[in-house]
Amino acid sequence: MSNQTANNLITISKRSIQKKGGMVVLPVEEYNKLKERAVPVYYLKDKQAQYLDKEVNQGLKDYKSGKCKKIKSLADLD
């Protein structure tokens, strides 16, 4: 073992591992791939895509103009 390797050790307590149910160590590239696959991707075409674009743009306009409000739960909606 080289000096550089010995200086880069990470210590994780056994208690912490047991409390959290284990640990996983992955390269960042593999972690990012897992994240991408965790959420399904949908591609819309034609009218569906245009409709959604309009809805998103309208929502952004409403937000910027102050028409939106923060709520803590759906029960706060009138």
N, CA, C and O atoms as a GROMACS GRO file, in nm:
protein
  312
    1MET      N    1   0.085  -0.118   0.000
    1MET     CA    2   0.000   0.000   0.000
    1MET      C    3   0.090   0.123   0.000
    1MET      O    4   0.182   0.134   0.081
    2SER      N    5   0.062   0.218  -0.092
    2SER     CA    6   0.144   0.339  -0.099
    2SER      C    7   0.100   0.439   0.006
    2SER      O    8  -0.008   0.426   0.065
    3ASN      N    9   0.183   0.538   0.030
    3ASN     CA   10   0.151   0.643   0.127
    3ASN      C   11   0.023   0.718   0.090
    3ASN      O   12  -0.059   0.748   0.177
    4GLN      N   13   0.007   0.747  -0.038
    4GLN     CA   14  -0.109   0.821  -0.081
    4GLN      C   15  -0.238   0.743  -0.054
    4GLN      O   16  -0.337   0.802  -0.011
    5THR      N   17  -0.237   0.615  -0.077
    5THR     CA   18  -0.355   0.533  -0.051
    5THR      C   19  -0.386   0.530   0.098
    5THR      O   20  -0.502   0.540   0.136
    6ALA      N   21  -0.286   0.516   0.180
    6ALA     CA   22  -0.306   0.510   0.325
    6ALA      C   23  -0.363   0.641   0.378
    6ALA      O   24  -0.435   0.640   0.478
    7ASN      N   25  -0.332   0.754   0.316
    7ASN     CA   26  -0.381   0.883   0.363
    7ASN      C   27  -0.523   0.912   0.316
    7ASN      O   28  -0.583   1.009   0.363
    8ASN      N   29  -0.578   0.832   0.227
    8ASN     CA   30  -0.711   0.858   0.173
    8ASN      C   31  -0.816   0.762   0.227
    8ASN      O   32  -0.919   0.741   0.163
    9LEU      N   33  -0.794   0.704   0.343
    9LEU     CA   34  -0.890   0.611   0.401
    9LEU      C   35  -1.009   0.686   0.460
    9LEU      O   36  -0.994   0.797   0.510
   10ILE      N   37  -1.124   0.625   0.452
   10ILE     CA   38  -1.246   0.680   0.511
   10ILE      C   39  -1.293   0.585   0.619
   10ILE      O   40  -1.299   0.464   0.598
   11THR      N   41  -1.326   0.639   0.735
   11THR     CA   42  -1.374   0.556   0.845
   11THR      C   43  -1.522   0.585   0.868
   11THR      O   44  -1.562   0.700   0.885
   12ILE      N   45  -1.602   0.478   0.868
   12ILE     CA   46  -1.745   0.489   0.894
   12ILE      C   47  -1.776   0.397   1.011
   12ILE      O   48  -1.740   0.279   1.009
   13SER      N   49  -1.842   0.451   1.111
   13SER     CA   50  -1.868   0.370   1.230
   13SER      C   51  -1.967   0.258   1.200
   13SER      O   52  -2.058   0.274   1.120
   14LYS      N   53  -1.947   0.145   1.265
   14LYS     CA   54  -2.035   0.029   1.249
   14LYS      C   55  -2.177   0.066   1.292
   14LYS      O   56  -2.275   0.022   1.231
   15ARG      N   57  -2.188   0.145   1.396
   15ARG     CA   58  -2.318   0.187   1.447
   15ARG      C   59  -2.394   0.268   1.341
   15ARG      O   60  -2.514   0.249   1.322
   16SER      N   61  -2.324   0.359   1.272
   16SER     CA   62  -2.385   0.440   1.168
   16SER      C   63  -2.434   0.353   1.053
   16SER      O   64  -2.543   0.375   1.001
   17ILE      N   65  -2.356   0.254   1.014
   17ILE     CA   66  -2.394   0.164   0.906
   17ILE      C   67  -2.517   0.083   0.945
   17ILE      O   68  -2.609   0.066   0.864
   18GLN      N   69  -2.520   0.034   1.065
   18GLN     CA   70  -2.634  -0.046   1.111
   18GLN      C   71  -2.759   0.041   1.121
   18GLN      O   72  -2.869  -0.004   1.086
   19LYS      N   73  -2.744   0.164   1.168
   19LYS     CA   74  -2.857   0.254   1.184
   19LYS      C   75  -2.920   0.288   1.049
   19LYS      O   76  -3.042   0.298   1.039
   20LYS      N   77  -2.837   0.306   0.947
   20LYS     CA   78  -2.886   0.346   0.816
   20LYS      C   79  -2.915   0.227   0.725
   20LYS      O   80  -2.963   0.246   0.613
   21GLY      N   81  -2.887   0.107   0.770
   21GLY     CA   82  -2.917  -0.011   0.691
   21GLY      C   83  -2.811  -0.047   0.589
   21GLY      O   84  -2.838  -0.125   0.498
   22GLY      N   85  -2.692   0.007   0.602
   22GLY     CA   86  -2.582  -0.026   0.512
   22GLY      C   87  -2.532   0.095   0.436
   22GLY      O   88  -2.588   0.205   0.447
   23MET      N   89  -2.428   0.075   0.360
   23MET     CA   90  -2.367   0.181   0.280
   23MET      C   91  -2.334   0.126   0.142
   23MET      O   92  -2.308   0.006   0.127
   24VAL      N   93  -2.335   0.212   0.042
   24VAL     CA   94  -2.297   0.176  -0.093
   24VAL      C   95  -2.194   0.277  -0.141
   24VAL      O   96  -2.212   0.398  -0.125
   25VAL      N   97  -2.087   0.227  -0.200
   25VAL     CA   98  -1.984   0.315  -0.256
   25VAL      C   99  -1.979   0.290  -0.406
   25VAL      O  100  -1.954   0.178  -0.450
   26LEU      N  101  -2.003   0.396  -0.483
   26LEU     CA  102  -2.008   0.386  -0.629
   26LEU      C  103  -1.925   0.498  -0.691
   26LEU      O  104  -1.910   0.605  -0.633
   27PRO      N  105  -1.871   0.473  -0.808
   27PRO     CA  106  -1.812   0.584  -0.882
   27PRO      C  107  -1.923   0.683  -0.920
   27PRO      O  108  -2.037   0.642  -0.941
   28VAL      N  109  -1.891   0.811  -0.929
   28VAL     CA  110  -1.990   0.915  -0.959
   28VAL      C  111  -2.060   0.887  -1.091
   28VAL      O  112  -2.181   0.906  -1.102
   29GLU      N  113  -1.988   0.842  -1.190
   29GLU     CA  114  -2.048   0.814  -1.321
   29GLU      C  115  -2.157   0.708  -1.310
   29GLU      O  116  -2.264   0.722  -1.369
   30GLU      N  117  -2.131   0.603  -1.235
   30GLU     CA  118  -2.231   0.497  -1.219
   30GLU      C  119  -2.350   0.547  -1.139
   30GLU      O  120  -2.464   0.511  -1.169
   31TYR      N  121  -2.326   0.629  -1.036
   31TYR     CA  122  -2.434   0.687  -0.956
   31TYR      C  123  -2.526   0.773  -1.044
   31TYR      O  124  -2.648   0.764  -1.034
   32ASN      N  125  -2.466   0.855  -1.131
   32ASN     CA  126  -2.545   0.939  -1.220
   32ASN      C  127  -2.629   0.855  -1.316
   32ASN      O  128  -2.744   0.891  -1.345
   33LYS      N  129  -2.575   0.746  -1.366
   33LYS     CA  130  -2.651   0.657  -1.454
   33LYS      C  131  -2.770   0.596  -1.381
   33LYS      O  132  -2.879   0.586  -1.436
   34LEU      N  133  -2.748   0.557  -1.256
   34LEU     CA  134  -2.858   0.501  -1.176
   34LEU      C  135  -2.968   0.604  -1.156
   34LEU      O  136  -3.087   0.572  -1.165
   35LYS      N  137  -2.930   0.728  -1.128
   35LYS     CA  138  -3.030   0.834  -1.109
   35LYS      C  139  -3.111   0.855  -1.235
   35LYS      O  140  -3.233   0.871  -1.229
   36GLU      N  141  -3.044   0.856  -1.349
   36GLU     CA  142  -3.115   0.877  -1.476
   36GLU      C  143  -3.216   0.767  -1.503
   36GLU      O  144  -3.325   0.794  -1.554
   37ARG      N  145  -3.182   0.645  -1.470
   37ARG     CA  146  -3.272   0.532  -1.496
   37ARG      C  147  -3.385   0.521  -1.393
   37ARG      O  148  -3.482   0.449  -1.416
   38ALA      N  149  -3.373   0.592  -1.281
   38ALA     CA  150  -3.472   0.581  -1.175
   38ALA      C  151  -3.603   0.650  -1.211
   38ALA      O  152  -3.709   0.613  -1.158
   39VAL      N  153  -3.599   0.748  -1.299
   39VAL     CA  154  -3.718   0.823  -1.337
   39VAL      C  155  -3.749   0.794  -1.483
   39VAL      O  156  -3.663   0.812  -1.569
   40PRO      N  157  -3.871   0.751  -1.512
   40PRO     CA  158  -3.903   0.723  -1.651
   40PRO      C  159  -3.904   0.850  -1.735
   40PRO      O  160  -3.936   0.958  -1.686
   41VAL      N  161  -3.868   0.837  -1.860
   41VAL     CA  162  -3.865   0.950  -1.953
   41VAL      C  163  -3.978   0.932  -2.053
   41VAL      O  164  -3.994   0.826  -2.113
   42TYR      N  165  -4.057   1.037  -2.069
   42TYR     CA  166  -4.166   1.034  -2.165
   42TYR      C  167  -4.142   1.140  -2.272
   42TYR      O  168  -4.103   1.252  -2.240
   43TYR      N  169  -4.164   1.105  -2.394
   43TYR     CA  170  -4.149   1.199  -2.505
   43TYR      C  171  -4.287   1.224  -2.565
   43TYR      O  172  -4.356   1.131  -2.606
   44LEU      N  173  -4.325   1.350  -2.569
   44LEU     CA  174  -4.453   1.386  -2.627
   44LEU      C  175  -4.431   1.438  -2.769
   44LEU      O  176  -4.325   1.492  -2.801
   45LYS      N  177  -4.531   1.420  -2.851
   45LYS     CA  178  -4.522   1.463  -2.991
   45LYS      C  179  -4.643   1.547  -3.026
   45LYS      O  180  -4.748   1.539  -2.963
   46ASP      N  181  -4.626   1.626  -3.128
   46ASP     CA  182  -4.734   1.699  -3.193
   46ASP      C  183  -4.820   1.778  -3.094
   46ASP      O  184  -4.768   1.860  -3.019
   47LYS      N  185  -4.951   1.753  -3.094
   47LYS     CA  186  -5.044   1.833  -3.014
   47LYS      C  187  -5.018   1.820  -2.864
   47LYS      O  188  -5.030   1.918  -2.790
   48GLN      N  189  -4.983   1.701  -2.820
   48GLN     CA  190  -4.955   1.682  -2.677
   48GLN      C  191  -4.837   1.768  -2.633
   48GLN      O  192  -4.842   1.831  -2.528
   49ALA      N  193  -4.732   1.769  -2.712
   49ALA     CA  194  -4.613   1.848  -2.679
   49ALA      C  195  -4.644   1.997  -2.682
   49ALA      O  196  -4.601   2.071  -2.593
   50GLN      N  197  -4.718   2.041  -2.781
   50GLN     CA  198  -4.755   2.183  -2.792
   50GLN      C  199  -4.842   2.225  -2.674
   50GLN      O  200  -4.823   2.332  -2.617
   51TYR      N  201  -4.938   2.140  -2.637
   51TYR     CA  202  -5.026   2.170  -2.524
   51TYR      C  203  -4.945   2.183  -2.395
   51TYR      O  204  -4.965   2.278  -2.318
   52LEU      N  205  -4.855   2.091  -2.373
   52LEU     CA  206  -4.775   2.096  -2.250
   52LEU      C  207  -4.684   2.218  -2.249
   52LEU      O  208  -4.667   2.281  -2.145
   53ASP      N  209  -4.626   2.251  -2.362
   53ASP     CA  210  -4.542   2.371  -2.371
   53ASP      C  211  -4.622   2.496  -2.333
   53ASP      O  212  -4.572   2.580  -2.259
   54LYS      N  213  -4.744   2.507  -2.383
   54LYS     CA  214  -4.829   2.622  -2.352
   54LYS      C  215  -4.862   2.626  -2.202
   54LYS      O  216  -4.859   2.732  -2.140
   55GLU      N  217  -4.892   2.510  -2.145
   55GLU     CA  218  -4.926   2.503  -2.002
   55GLU      C  219  -4.806   2.545  -1.916
   55GLU      O  220  -4.821   2.620  -1.820
   56VAL      N  221  -4.689   2.497  -1.951
   56VAL     CA  222  -4.568   2.532  -1.875
   56VAL      C  223  -4.540   2.681  -1.886
   56VAL      O  224  -4.512   2.747  -1.786
   57ASN      N  225  -4.548   2.735  -2.009
   57ASN     CA  226  -4.524   2.878  -2.028
   57ASN      C  227  -4.624   2.962  -1.951
   57ASN      O  228  -4.586   3.063  -1.892
   58GLN      N  229  -4.751   2.923  -1.950
   58GLN     CA  230  -4.852   2.996  -1.875
   58GLN      C  231  -4.823   2.989  -1.725
   58GLN      O  232  -4.837   3.089  -1.654
   59GLY      N  233  -4.783   2.872  -1.678
   59GLY     CA  234  -4.748   2.857  -1.536
   59GLY      C  235  -4.631   2.946  -1.497
   59GLY      O  236  -4.632   3.005  -1.390
   60LEU      N  237  -4.530   2.954  -1.583
   60LEU     CA  238  -4.415   3.040  -1.554
   60LEU      C  239  -4.455   3.188  -1.553
   60LEU      O  240  -4.407   3.264  -1.468
   61LYS      N  241  -4.542   3.229  -1.645
   61LYS     CA  242  -4.592   3.367  -1.646
   61LYS      C  243  -4.669   3.397  -1.517
   61LYS      O  244  -4.649   3.502  -1.456
   62ASP      N  245  -4.756   3.305  -1.477
   62ASP     CA  246  -4.832   3.323  -1.354
   62ASP      C  247  -4.741   3.334  -1.233
   62ASP      O  248  -4.763   3.417  -1.145
   63TYR      N  249  -4.638   3.252  -1.229
   63TYR     CA  250  -4.544   3.255  -1.117
   63TYR      C  251  -4.471   3.389  -1.112
   63TYR      O  252  -4.460   3.450  -1.006
   64LYS      N  253  -4.421   3.433  -1.227
   64LYS     CA  254  -4.345   3.559  -1.232
   64LYS      C  255  -4.432   3.680  -1.200
   64LYS      O  256  -4.383   3.778  -1.144
   65SER      N  257  -4.560   3.672  -1.234
   65SER     CA  258  -4.649   3.786  -1.208
   65SER      C  259  -4.706   3.785  -1.066
   65SER      O  260  -4.779   3.876  -1.028
   66GLY      N  261  -4.672   3.683  -0.986
   66GLY     CA  262  -4.716   3.678  -0.847
   66GLY      C  263  -4.853   3.616  -0.826
   66GLY      O  264  -4.910   3.629  -0.718
   67LYS      N  265  -4.906   3.549  -0.927
   67LYS     CA  266  -5.037   3.486  -0.914
   67LYS      C  267  -5.032   3.356  -0.833
   67LYS      O  268  -5.136   3.302  -0.796
   68CYS      N  269  -4.914   3.306  -0.807
   68CYS     CA  270  -4.899   3.179  -0.735
   68CYS      C  271  -4.877   3.206  -0.586
   68CYS      O  272  -4.824   3.310  -0.549
   69LYS      N  273  -4.917   3.111  -0.503
   69LYS     CA  274  -4.893   3.125  -0.360
   69LYS      C  275  -4.842   2.992  -0.305
   69LYS      O  276  -4.871   2.885  -0.358
   70LYS      N  277  -4.765   3.001  -0.198
   70LYS     CA  278  -4.712   2.882  -0.133
   70LYS      C  279  -4.822   2.822  -0.045
   70LYS      O  280  -4.896   2.894   0.022
   71ILE      N  281  -4.830   2.691  -0.046
   71ILE     CA  282  -4.924   2.621   0.041
   71ILE      C  283  -4.847   2.510   0.113
   71ILE      O  284  -4.747   2.459   0.062
   72LYS      N  285  -4.893   2.475   0.230
   72LYS     CA  286  -4.830   2.368   0.306
   72LYS      C  287  -4.894   2.233   0.278
   72LYS      O  288  -4.832   2.128   0.296
   73SER      N  289  -5.019   2.236   0.235
   73SER     CA  290  -5.088   2.112   0.201
   73SER      C  291  -5.199   2.142   0.103
   73SER      O  292  -5.234   2.259   0.081
   74LEU      N  293  -5.255   2.040   0.043
   74LEU     CA  294  -5.364   2.059  -0.051
   74LEU      C  295  -5.488   2.116   0.018
   74LEU      O  296  -5.575   2.175  -0.048
   75ALA      N  297  -5.497   2.098   0.149
   75ALA     CA  298  -5.610   2.152   0.223
   75ALA      C  299  -5.610   2.306   0.222
   75ALA      O  300  -5.714   2.367   0.247
   76ASP      N  301  -5.495   2.368   0.194
   76ASP     CA  302  -5.485   2.514   0.188
   76ASP      C  303  -5.545   2.571   0.060
   76ASP      O  304  -5.564   2.692   0.051
   77LEU      N  305  -5.575   2.487  -0.038
   77LEU     CA  306  -5.636   2.535  -0.162
   77LEU      C  307  -5.781   2.570  -0.137
   77LEU      O  308  -5.853   2.498  -0.068
   78ASP      N  309  -5.825   2.681  -0.194
   78ASP     CA  310  -5.966   2.724  -0.175
   78ASP      C  311  -6.051   2.680  -0.291
   78ASP      O  312  -6.171   2.707  -0.292
   0.00000   0.00000   0.00000
